[in-house]
Amino acid sequence: MNGGSGGPQIRVWVDDREARGSAVAAQLAAMKDVSIMVKRLRTGDYLIEGKAVLERKRVRDFLESLRQGRLFSQANRLASSPFRAFLILEGQPQEWRGAGVTRDGIQGALLALAIGFGIPVLRSQSEEETARLILFTARQLHSQAKVAIRRPVRIHGKRARQVYILTGIPNVGPKRALRLLERFGTIEGVMMANLEALIEVEGIGKQTAQRIHWAVHETTNSYRS
C-alpha cells in the first residue's frame, strides 16, 4: 500500500494486529510518498525503514499498564530492540483524569521512560495526529541519515536501571532503592506493595513509605496536560 509518488518512499512496517485495530495505518497509506507493509513485528507497532520502532498506546492502556505494574517490563522489551525506540501516547486530556494514578506517579513514569530507558515519549490526541507523528519521525530520521547520531545514553544493567527508576520517587536515593529491591524483588513489586510492607523495609520509615504509596496509589491530584 502507498499514498503516492514523486519523492523518496518512506517505508513503514505495521504490526498486523495494530493494522486491524486502528485507523493509523490507513492514514499513513493515504499520505504521499509513504509505503506501508503489514507483518507481525517482534516488538512495537510500527517499524520505520529498519531504523526506529514505535509503540502506540492509548492513554487508558498506558495508565492501566502503570497501575498494574506492567509498564516497565513492556518498556524494557521496547528498549531492548536493535532500533531506536519511541512511545506515542494517544488520547484526549480528559482521559488522564480519574484513572487511579496521581500526577506525580504519571510524571515519574514518563521520566523513567525517557531517561531510564532512553525512550522518547510523543503525545498525540487522535489517530490522524499519530499518523502525522510517525511521518514526521520518519522524515527526521531520513534527514539525519548522513549525520552520525549518537543513541541516547542508557543505564547499563538491569539492577542499575531499576535503581535509577526508583530514585525518581521523592526521598528515595540509591541506598533506599536497593533496599526496596532486596525486599520486593522488582519495580512491579515495589509499586504493588501496601503501606505496611513499605514501612517494614529497613531505612524507609513511615514518611518515605507514605510518599511512595501516595505517588503510586492516591488520586488527590488528577493529571492535566
N, C-alpha and C positions, 0 to 999 in steps of 0.2 A: 504494500500500500504506500502511496506517496501523494503529496499535495501539490505537485507542480515541478517545474524545472527551470533552468536558466542560471543557476548558481551551483556551487558545490553542494552535493547532497549531504545532509546531516542524517546519519543512520542511528536510529533508536530501536533497541530491542525492548519489547514489553512482555512481562510475565503473562502467561496465558490466563491465569486466574484474575489478575488485575484488568486485563483486557475485557473479560466478561463482566466484571463488577463495577466498572466506572466508564464515564464518557471521555476520560482524558485521552485515551489512545485515539479515539475518533477525532478529537480536537486537534491532536498532533498531525494526524494523517491529512487533515484539511489544510495544513499550513504549507506554504510554498517552500520547496527545497528540503522537505523532511521526508525521509523514507522510514517506514515502520515495518518491523518484523516481529512476529509473535512467537514466543517459545517459552519453555519452562526455565526460569532463572534460578540459580542456586541460592542467591540472596538478593534482596531488594525487588523493586517493582519495575524499574527502568534502567537500562544499561546504554550509556551514550558512547558510541564509537570505540568501545573497548577501553574507555578512559575513566568513566565515572559511573557509579551505581547510586541510584536514588531510591529511597524508601518513601512511599506516600502513606501518611497516617491521618485519618480524620481526628479532630480534636478529641472526640469522645473515646476513640480507641486508644489514643495516647494517654489520656487520663486513666482509663481502665487498666492499661498496662502498668502505669506508675503505681496505681493504688494496690494492684495485686502483686507488685514486686517483680514483674516480668520485663520491665523496660530495659534494665541494664544488661540482662543476658541477651536480649534482642540487639541492643546496641553493640555488644561485643562481637556478635556474628557479623553485623554490618561493617564494623571497623576492621574485622579480620579479612575482608575482601581485598584482593590484589589491586582493586581500583579505588580511586578517590571516592569517599562516601559522603552522601548528603541525606538529610532528612527533611521532607516537606510536610509541614503541619497545615492541614486544610480545615477551615471551618470559620464560622462567624464569631465575633467577640463574645456574644452572649453564651456560646457553648462552653466557655471556660468556667462559668459560674455554676454553683450548686452540684459539683461533682465529688465532693468529699475530700478535696485536696486543697491545701492552702496556697496562697500566692507564693509564700516563701518556699514551699515544697516544689511548686512548679518551676520557679526560678532556679532553685538548686539543681533540679533535674536537667534543665536546659543548659546550665553552666557545665554540668558534668558531661553532657553530650559533646558540647563544643570544645571544652578544654581537656577533660579527662580522656575522651575517646577520639578527639580530633574530628568530630562530625559537625559541620556547619548546619544550622537549623534555619530553613527558609519558611516564611509564613505566606499562606495563601487563603483567600476567602471563598474560592469556588474552584470547580473542576477546570473551567476555562482559564482561570489565573494560574492554576497548577501547570497546565499545558504550556502557557507562556513562560513560566519559570524554567521549565525543562528546556525549552528552546533557547532562552537567554543563557542558561548554564552551558548548553552545547556550544553556542556561539562563542562564549567566553573561553571555553576550553580550546576551541578551534583557533582562536586568535592568539592563544598562549602557546600553541604547538611548537613554534620556532624559538621559544624562550625557555630556558632552564628554570623550571618551577620546583621549589622545594616543597615536599609534603609537609603538612602540619606536624609539629613536634608532638609526639605521643609518649605517654608514660609507659615504660617497658616493664613487663612482668605483671601477672595477674594480681598478686598481692599489693604491689605498688600502686596499681590502678585503683584497687578497692580502697586503699588508704587515702589516696588523693580525693576520691569522690566523697568519702565520709568527712574529710576535713572541710568540706563546704558547709557543713552544719555548724551553726553558732556554738562556740565553746568546745568544739571537738578539734583537737590537734592530732598530730601523728601518733602520739602515745595512746591517747584515748581511742583513736580509730583502731589501732592494733588490738587493744583490749576488747573492744566491741566485736571485732572479727574473731578473736580467740574464743569468745563466749558464744557467738551466734553463727559463726562459720562463713556466712556470705552477706553481701549487701542486702539481699532479699530478707535474710533472717533478721538483720538489724531493723529494717523497715517494718517488718511484721511484728516485732516484739512489743509486748504491752509495757505499760509504765513500770509495773512492779519488777519485771525482769530486767529492764534497763537500770533501775536503781541498784539492783544487786551487783552490777558489774563494778569491779574494783576501780576506783578513781573517777567514776562517772558522777555519782551524787545525785541528789533529788533535783536540783536546779537544772543541771545539764540534761538529765533524763526527761524532765518536763519539756525542755526546749526541743529535744529530738522528737518526742511524742507529738508535741504541738505542730511542728513543721510538717510531719507526715500525715497526721490524722485529723486535726481540727479544721473547721471550716469558717472560723470567725471572719477572716479576710478573704473574700472571693477574688479570684483573679480577674483583672480587667486589662485589656490590651490598650 
